[in-house]
Amino acid sequence: MVRKNSERRRRRSHDPLVALHYQLSETRRQGSLDTIVVADGSGVVVAGAGSWAACEELAAFAPLIHGGSVAAFERVTVRSVDVGGDRVLLCARTTSASTDESRELAMKHAALGISRILQAA
């Protein structure tokens, strides 16, 4: 009997920052996202996928967009992710090819992975 490998992740790392990058890169690909970033509450990049300048920009504005201090940017979504009582912000900018459904699915998938990775760290 041949057993199929049930592990769906192709790349793994025990380093939480590398694992976050892998998670975000795959989410970016699957969700047709331009940029996806995890930021701390002060707007500093924790990890991201996409151009570094876009990651820094999204991270910097994420707390302001999430808090309602600044109007949301076009095609930008910000979510708060609970990590063992602490909060990080997940922020994504979609491409024109991305649908609302694919973006929402990608954000949900990323939030679960981020929480899992950071709680294990």
N, C-alpha and C positions, 0 to 999 in steps of 0.2 A: 504494500500500500504506500503510495506516494503522498506525503503530507505537504500541503501548500502552506507557505509562510503567510501567517495572518497579519504580519506587521506591514502597515501601509506606508510608513515613513521610509524614505529612501536614504536620507541623510540624517545622522544623529550626532549629538555632541553632549558630553557631560558638562561642558562649559555653558552656563545659562545664557550668556550673551550671544554665543554662537548658535545655540539652540533657538533663541528668539529670532535671530536673523534667518535661520532656515525656515522657521514657522512663517515669518512674515513674507519671505520670498515666495514660498509656495502659495500662500494666501493671495499674494499680489498676482501671481500667474493665474490661479483658478478664478479669481474674481474680476479679471480684466481691470485691475487697478493701476493707476499711474504711480502712486506712492502710498505707502502705508508705514506708519510710525507709532512706536510706543513712547510716550513722554511722561515725565514726572509732573507733579502738580505745579511746578514753576516753569514748565515749558522747555525742559532740557531733554534732548534725545536720549532714550535708553537704548533703543534698537530701531532699525528701520530697513526698508527695502525700497529702492528707487534712487533717484539722484540724491546725493548728499545734501545739496542746497535745498531741494524741495523738502527733504526730511526735516532739516533744521527749521525751515519756514513753517511747516505744518506743526511741528512740536512747539514752536514759540507762540503760535496763535491758538493752539488747542485749548489751554485753560481759559482764554478769553472767549472763544466761541462756545465752549461748553458752559461757561458761567453766564452767557448771554450779554457780556460786556461789549462784544463786537458782533456785528451781523455775520452770519455764516457765509463762507465763501462759496461760490458756485461749485457744485460737484464735490463738496467736502462734507464728510460725516465724522463726528466726534462722539465717542462713547466712553463712559467711565467703566473701568474694569476693577473689580474688587480682588485683591490679592491678600488673603489672610488678614483682612481688616484695614489694609492700606489700599490706596487708590492710585492707579495709573490711568493715563488717557490713551485710548486707541483712536488714531485719526487716519482717515484714508481720503485720498483724492481719486475719483474715478476717471476713467477714460471715456471718450464719447461712445465706445463700443459696449460699455458696461450697462447692464440693466439694473433697475432698482432691486429686483429679485436676486441677481447675482451678487450685488454689493451687500445686501443684507445677509445673505448666506455666508459670504466671505467674512464679514465683520463678526458674525456669531461664531464661526469656526475659529477665527483668530483669537477672539476673547477667551474661548475655552482653552486653547493652546497656551496663551500667555499666562493665564491663571495657573494652569498645571505646571508650566515650566518655572515660574517665579515662586510658587509655593514649595516646590521641591528644592529650590536653591538654598 
